[in-house]
Amino acid sequence: MDIDILCKVVDNFGDIGVAYRLARSLSELGNPPRLRLVVDDFASFAALDPEVDASAPSQTLHGWELYRWGGAGAARAKEAFLAKRPRIVIECFACGRPDWLEDILFDPLVEEPSLIVDLEHLTAEPYSVELHRMPSLTRSSLVRKAMFLPGFSAGTGGLILDGSFERARELSSSEAGRLALRRRALARLGPAIGGTAGAEAIDLETAFWVPVFSYERDYTRVVADLAAFARSRGTLALAAAGRSAGCFRRAWSEAGEPFPLVDLPFLPQEAWDEVLAACDFSIVRGEDSWSRAALAGRPFLWQAYPQEGKHQLVKVRAFLDRLRPHFGSEGSASGAAFAALRDLYLAFNDRDRDGADTRGGESLLPVLGLYPELLSGFGEFSASLGGARDLGADLVTFLREIW
Amino acid sequence: MVVTSQLRTGSVFKVGNDALVVQKILGQKTGRAGTVTRFRVKNIVTGQTSDVACDSGEKFESVDLDIFQMKLSYIDGETYVFMEQETFEQYELTKDDLGDNAGYISADDDYPIEITFYDGKPVGVTPPILVERTITYCEPGVKGDTSGKTFKPATLDTGIEVAVPLFCEIGTRIKLDTRDGTFAERVK
C-alpha cells in the first residue's frame, strides 16, 4: 500500500506533530505502507525530529520520502508524484491539496482511481462517531473521498498509539520506570538545572512535576495556587518552549519565584512524550499533547484552541463528559475532585482570545488538593483508552476495506 | 466552481458526469480547520440518494441550470405541484425533491418560487431568502421578554419545528430565513 500524507502547519507544532506521529505509527505496522509526506514547513518538522533537514528541497527520512508543499521544492514533488501517481492521500485536518497535486489528481486525461481521506481534528464531541468513515465527495468520480475521525470512544478511529509513546507509557506505569524517565529528562536539561532558583531545596527526581504547554495568558492565579501547593510538596514547573513560556515565567517572577521553574528547550516529540508520561500534573493545549496526556493517565488541564463565540467550551464540556464516568458519585471525594476539575477546565477555557492579559477565574489548588482521587480517575480514563483502537492500524484497515 | 461552504438545499453541482442536488443539510460541525457539513444529496439522473460529509474547502464543478419563477399551486400528499404563471404549465416535485425547503412553502403563499431545471427536468426549488409563516403551536409567550435572545420550539403551518423567541404566541406570523431555517423577525 502506498500512502501520501499531506500536512500544512497552522498552529506551531500540533499539526505536524500528529502527521509525524501518524507516519511513525503506520511504519511500525506489520507490512507497513510506503509513505510520502508533503509538508509546508520543514523547520517545524525539524524541531520535532532533528533528523529532518529544514533546508533540503526534498529528502528521505526513516524510509519515507519527504517533499515540500510549495515554493521551489514543489517542482521536485510534482516530478515524483507524476512518476508515481498518488493512490491514497491523507489530508491532515482538511488541509487541502497543493495546486500541483490537484492537477495530478484531477487530470482529465488520466483514468486511474485515487482516494482522499480527510483526517479530522480530535474531539470528544458525539459527532466524531457520526462523521467517522462517512463518504465524502470530490468533483471527480475517479477521486473518491472519505472522512476519518480520531476520538476517545468506540465508533471513532481512536488515538495514535505509536511505539515510542507506548514504551514511555509502559515505563511510567512503575515508580522505578517513572524515575528512569525523569532522570533521562533531567539529563537532557544538563547541569544548569541545578542552578535554578529553589532547585537545591527539593529532590528534583521525586518532586511534583508540572509541565506547562499552553497558550498565552495571565498565569497569576495558576502560579499562586502552585505556590500554595509547593509549601507542602516539592514542586518543579517545566515551561515548555513556545507561547505560554514567557507568560508563565512573568507570573512566576512577579510571585517571587515561589518554586523552581525550568525553561525546557524545544524537545523532540519522543522526549516531550516522556515528560508527559513522567509528570504528575500537566497543562497542555491543542491536539497532540492533549491525546498524549489523556493516554498517559496522569491528571492534566487541557486548554482548547479558542474559537468564535467561545465554541471551545463546547469541546471542553464534551471532553469532561467523557471523563465524568471515571470519577465517583457527587458526594464522594472522587466526585468532588471531578467537580473541582470541571470548574478549573471551564474557567481556564472561558476566553475570547489568547494574550498575556487574558485572565480567568481558574482555581488549581482545590484540584491539586484532591490529587489521589484525580490520579485514580485519570488512570481509569486512560485504561479505558488503552483498549481503544489504534488509529494507524484502524486507518489501514479502513483503507483496505474501501480501496 | 462552487465550494462546499456555498452549497445550500437545492444547490446542484457535479461529481464527474453526474449532477447532484442537495436535498437536506443534515448538520454541521465546526473545528479549527473549518466546517464539515453533512448533506443528503440526490443523483438527478439515477435518483439515488446518499448522505455525505464534506469539508468546507472542497471544490465542485457548477452545473448549467435553467431557473423559472413559479407558484406553488397545490400539495397532493407528497407531491408539490407548481404552475408557470404565463403558460399555466404544471410541474411536479416530490417532498424529497424539495428537501428542507418543503417546510418553508405553502400553497397559500403569494410569492413566486424559483424552480431549478436540469436537462429539462425540475430538480429543486429555491424559496425567497425570507418567507412568512404562522405559528400553529408553541408554549405560551412570555410577556415583557422582547430581547429575542432566548428561544423555544414552535410548530409552523407547514408542519416543521423551528426555534422562536419567547414572546411568540400561537398565531404569530414570523419571518424565517430559508438559508438556515432561523427566525428572522416577527411580522408587524
Interface residues (C-beta under 8 A of the other chain):
Chain A: V10 D11 F93 A94 C95 G96 D118 E120 H121 T123 E125 Y127 E130 L131 M134 P135 S136 L137 T138 R139 S140 S141 L142 K145 M147 Y305 Q307 H311
Chain B: F13 K14 V15 G16 N17 D18 L20 G27 K29 T30 G31 R32 A33 G34 V36 R38 V41 S50 D51 V52 A53 C54 D55 S56 G57 E58 K59 F60 E61
